[in-house]
Amino acid sequence: LFVLFLCSALVSLLTVYLISNRFKGPLDRLIHGFEKTAEGELFYLFEAHGDVELKKLAAAFNRMSEALWRNHKKLKRSNYNLAKANRASLESQLFLATLIDSSPSCVVTADSQGRIMIFNRKASEDFGYDKEDAIGKNVDKLLTNAVRESQLYQPPGTGQSGVEVLCRRRDGSTFPAYLIVSPIMTKEGSITAYLYIIRDISESKNFQQMMVRIDRYYTRGEMASEVAHEINNYLAVLSGNIELLPLMWGKGDQDRFHHRLEVMKQTVDKIARFSDGLMDTDPDKSAFEPADINQLVENTVAFLKPQNRFDNVEITTTLSPHLSLVEIDVAQIQQLLVNLLYNAAEALQDRPGRKKIGITTSVAGEGSAKSVQIEIRDNGPGVAEDKKEQLFTKRFTTKRKGHGIGLITCRKIVEAHNGRIAYRKEEGATFRFDVPIKRQEATDSSTAEAVAQQSSQPA
């Protein structure tokens, strides 16, 4: 029995050994395949022979390996495309940042609460803030109170594309600028931020002011000889009467003596009225103040009428008795009148027959839009049709020695008063401009004050 048991055990052990040897090789190869897959060799194929179950296990392993390999290729391709897209995005961001920083205008973006998010290099230069200091601050710090509260500054999205404003630097100083505000919107139409484009127009303003000054100097230069001639005429009358007074006094001719005194008094009065028409040359007095337009027209006409260029020119005035006082810079408006009347006189020089200039004042509009209109017309040849487009925009003159900036100056002065100027051809040339009766406060931050300071400087 013992021998039989021993033989049976040996057979069992042999059977187990044979079976284990049969499965050990394939299982070792399968384990090796898993280890290779774990190490990154995804396309590892396992071959099994003999047993059906081992073949099924090998086929399942191979399907898993192939699937891992295919997915790895897809993932690798996706990673490559993602890296490429990231590089392109970074390059685009860098290009956009460089583009914004290279802009000749200030570029500022702010969120819907007004907090600054982007502040380019030009904005740092013009406003004096470092980019790091500006980020997070409210964009209102860049604008003056007068601008924010004025009618010129419209909040973004109101349809106004651009306005002239007064900006404030970090040190508190100000400069004129042209502001464009544009909302940044989502696809759904909600506003997420605002884009501010700000361009310093100080140089442009300086050029405008220089043109006004040049025109003023030119006008005064033209008037100098005529003023001297007219004053000399009055002085000649005074001198002649002064020489006669002792003779009349010695003869006891009291009536003629008093008559001569009266003539001298009237001459002095004429000189006073004449001098009232002279332009105010004191820059400290150049300011907006309530003024009587009718009186200004009369003073200007009284000043110009005796001048040689108005010889044989009939000047008539039709002045509305219902005009309110208007807030104007008197020196500027007088220069405007002088320019237009000089132009009219020049246009009439070669006209045969009666030469006429008419001046009319009237009231237009209602409420806050109420304004005073001044119209100056002549019966000269007018402006040629092909030249009309150049009026007020280009250096235009019909004079042989004209400088061609008079009408540009006229437009600048009218704009400084928030008014409008226009030309139309009737019997001759008609120029009409209007001045709002109540001046908008926003003008303080715009052209008016700067033009006023320059245009009233003495020659």
Buried (B, 14 or more C-beta within 10 A) or exposed (E): EEEEEEEEEEEEEEEEEEEEEEBEBBBEBBEEBBEBBEEEEBBBEBEBEEEEEBBEBBEEBBEBBBEBBEEEEEEEEEEEEEEEEEEEEEEEEEEEEEEBBEBEBBBBBBBEEEBBBBBBBBBBEBBBBEBEBBEEBEBEBBBBEBBEEBEBBBEBEEEBEEBBBBBBEBEEEBBBBBBBBBBBEEEEEEEEBBBBBBBBBEEBBEEBBEBBBEBBBBBBEBBEEBBEEBBEEBEEBBEEBEEBBEEBEEEEBEEBBEEBEEBBEEBEEBBEEBEEBBBBBEBEEBBBEEBBBBEBBBBBBBBBBBBEBBEEBEBEEEBEEEBEEBBBBBBBBBBBBBBBBBBBBBBBEEBEEEBBBBBBBBBEEEEEEBBBBBBBBBBBBBBEEEEBEBBBEEEBBBEEEBBBBBBBBBBBBBBBBBBBBEBEEEEBBBBBBBBBBBBBEBBBBBBBBBBBBBBBBEE
